[in-house]
Amino acid sequence: MKNVFSIFIIGLFFSAYYVGLGYYEYSLGFKYLEPLFMSDRLQLLFTNDIKTLELFYFTYPVISQLITIPAGLIDPLLAPMITSGITVGFFAAYIVVILFKQKLPIVSVIITLYFLCSPVIISVATSGTSLYLYLILYYFFFHFLFRYTRDYTTYNFVILSLCLTLFVFLNYSFLWMVVFMLPLIFLFSLFNSPGIQKSYLGIFTELTQSRVTARELVGSSLSTVLVIVFTPLVSLLFFLTINYWFTGDFMFFSTTKTASWDQHPFLDFVFYNTSENFIDLGTSWDYLSISILALSPVFLTAFLIGRKKLLFQLIMLLVPVWILYSKNSNSAVLLSLSDFLIITAAGIAAFIHFFHTSLLPVFSKSKLLHLITFILLLINLGGEYFYFTHSYTNQEQNMLAFLKQEKPLNSDATADMADFINENLPKDATILTDNTLFYPTIALSRDHVKYVDQFDPNYYNALQAPQVHADYILILNNAKQRDQKDGVKYVVDQTDIELQTQYTNTLFSLIQIKK
């Protein structure tokens, strides 16, 4: 009970810190696509009774949408940021209290400094994106893997199954994690078997000379796989069935343009354009090596400390394999912050694991080890700042600018158009537009005007007779891009409707329908 109270009090401190930073960041104009998508859906949820299922249960990632609802009652626009800030705040408090409970007050202070100063942690806590869920789930995933190496109980696999279920509802491609885990599961069964020498030579000898042992291990491994896979697989199948039952398409959540925040390539260009100042770190292996060294020496140190523990090292080897898979599955894209969070989370989980082993009394009495831990913290922070400085997206480089307080973040075309609408259009104005393209602007101005988009029952009628259902049309400036991307393109091309440009910026135009 004392620990719960401590986590609550410290969690409030961290949460206030992250939410305060997030609010300041937001006031400067720093915005992400995903939280704007969630904010728009929250506003619709509280005002639209027709498409409630489509708004949340058929959107993706589902878990990110649902977890923001309580904060949406306070402020739909700030709800994603508030949710990420509070969640990371209590996660940080949990880690700090665990270390303090192990009678490691100095380490608790060091890790507190990390959570307060780390640009990676601040980014995931204040952005409102799903990255904070990736960080926390990665941590618990590796935490329970390491915990199994200490007690070999099925309970750990049950929790792993729940973690994997949540992962699937962040991104269903995480089912591939099971493939990476298959060799580990076999080794778990092997190490849990009595009478087998826990070395490379001993394992090889036993498996090649005893067919009975090999069959028993295969059977044990299969039962473990079933325990881990059952819950996420059944949950996903149920979700797919619900999609088909209501929409006629099992993959509605993935294929429908309004179901996900990243369905429109043009928005990526607007928000996440490539920086000209990033450093090309070369091949996958080069990139990975530099990333591990720069971003998480904690991870590397943990790997070296556990060099005599075969099972621990094999779990740690899962990380670079995982990251390389992410990189090589899309060779045109550099590793993202979501990939690097695997390294950070695994490193933290590994050190928590070591403090539950025979290393604890050695560490608690050694000032040298405390000093080394502090030095590792400084190197880690330096590596993270290096990453943001040389990130391949201007968005992440602007994040570092915010941390350094070098400059206020400039408003983009999306926010600029929303400001014009909020300041110059009457409250009863109605705008026809495509939600898949303009949801960032819509989210920032939906409380001021009415939008006729895919979530309005009159949307398709408005496409046929815009002068009846709308006062304005919001479109892209570039006609070529409009023809390819904009769902209302043919409205603009109608010759029998008189249109007048009301406002235009670098990318978008607000056109008034003359009646």
Stockholm file with secondary structure:
# STOCKHOLM 1.0

chainA/1-515         MKNVFSIFIIGLFFSAYYVGLGYYEYSLGFKYLEPLFMSDRLQLLFTNDIKTLELFYFTYPVISQLITIPAGLIDPLLAPMITSGITVGFFAAYIVVILFKQKLPIVSVIITLYFLCSPVIISVATSGTSLYLYLILYYFFFHFLFRYTRDYTTYNFVILSLCLTLFVFLNYSFLWMVVFMLPLIFLFSLFNSPGIQKSYLGIFTELTQSRVTARELVGSSLSTVLVIVFTPLVSLLFFLTINYWFTGDFMFFSTTKTASWDQHPFLDFVFYNTSENFIDLGTSWDYLSISILALSPVFLTAFLIGRKKLLFQLIMLLVPVWILYSKNSNSAVLLSLSDFLIITAAGIAAFIHFFHTSLLPVFSKSKLLHLITFILLLINLGGEYFYFTHSYTNQEQNMLAFLKQEKPLNSDATADMADFINENLPKDATILTDNTLFYPTIALSRDHVKYVDQFDPNYYNALQAPQVHADYILILNNAKQRDQKDGVKYVVDQTDIELQTQYTNTLFSLIQIKK
#=GR chainA/1-515 SS CHHHHHHHHHHHHHHHHHHHHHHHHHHTTCCCHHHHHHHHHHHHHTTCSSSHIIIIITSBSHHHHHHTHHHHTTCTTTHHHHHHHHHHHHHHHHHHHHHHHTTCHHHHHHHHHHHHHCHHHHHHHHSCSTHHHHHHHHHHHHHHHHHHHHHCCHHHHHHHHHHHHHHHTTCGGGGGHHHHHHHHHHHHHHHTSTTCCSSHHHHHHHHHHCHHHHHHHHHHHHHHHHHHHHHHHHHHHHHHHHHHHHHSCTTHHHHSGGGBTTCCHHHHHHHSCBCSSCCCCCSHHHHHHHHHHHHCHHHHHHHHHTTTCHHHHHHHHHHHHHHHHHHHTTTTSCCCHHHHHHHHHHHHHHHHHHTTSTHHHHHHHCHHHHHHHHHHHHHHHHHHHHHHHTCSBHHHHHHHHHHHTCSCCCCCHHHHHHHHHHHHSCTTCEEECCHHHHHHHHHHHTTTSEEESTTSTTHHHHHHCHHHHCSEEEEESCHHHHHHHCTTHHHHTCTTSEEEEEEECSSEEEEEEEC
#=GC SS_cons         CHHHHHHHHHHHHHHHHHHHHHHHHHHTTCCCHHHHHHHHHHHHHTTCSSSHIIIIITSBSHHHHHHTHHHHTTCTTTHHHHHHHHHHHHHHHHHHHHHHHTTCHHHHHHHHHHHHHCHHHHHHHHSCSTHHHHHHHHHHHHHHHHHHHHHCCHHHHHHHHHHHHHHHTTCGGGGGHHHHHHHHHHHHHHHTSTTCCSSHHHHHHHHHHCHHHHHHHHHHHHHHHHHHHHHHHHHHHHHHHHHHHHHSCTTHHHHSGGGBTTCCHHHHHHHSCBCSSCCCCCSHHHHHHHHHHHHCHHHHHHHHHTTTCHHHHHHHHHHHHHHHHHHHTTTTSCCCHHHHHHHHHHHHHHHHHHTTSTHHHHHHHCHHHHHHHHHHHHHHHHHHHHHHHTCSBHHHHHHHHHHHTCSCCCCCHHHHHHHHHHHHSCTTCEEECCHHHHHHHHHHHTTTSEEESTTSTTHHHHHHCHHHHCSEEEEESCHHHHHHHCTTHHHHTCTTSEEEEEEECSSEEEEEEEC
//
